Amino acid sequence: MSLKHFQAVKLGIVVALGLIASSSIVRQNYIWPIMAMAVATLVLVLLRGKVKGVIADERDYEIGGKATRWAIQLFGWFSAVMMFVLYAQRAVNPSYETIASVLAYSVCFLLIVYSLLFRYYEKIVFFKDKTRAPGVSGPDSTM
């Protein structure tokens, strides 16, 4: 399967998931979107292995890592501010306190999961030198 064909199939799956989710919400049937997400994930993982070509390289992973860090930091700050604003407005509407609590626990959960995954991946040794890939000369190499 070519990369272009894989991307077209992926787009079709995303459109199908959107249709399934929206129609399920209208019908108040929430099990179908969950099942559809599981099937779509499985199909995409299986198809990804059949792609002939480069899907992502080291630069893509580096950019993704930076984007993830910034997104988590911005979401954390925004959520913390909104949590305090909602707590301050709980006299106006008592449900704001519940929303603020859910927001606070969600941010805490996200940060804990991120920290655990970071520590896990930090311990994996990708290269013995950890500074460069095998065969790539650096400023301290003798090549």
Protein Blocks (a to p, Z undefined) as FASTA:
>chain_A
ZZklmmmmmmmmmmmmmmmmmmmmmnopaklmmmmmmmmmmmmmmmmmmpgcdfbdfklm
mmmmmmmmmmmmmmmmmmmmmmmmmmmmmmmpmklmmmmmmmmmmmmmmmmmmmmmmmmm
mmpcfbfnlmacehiacfkbcZZ
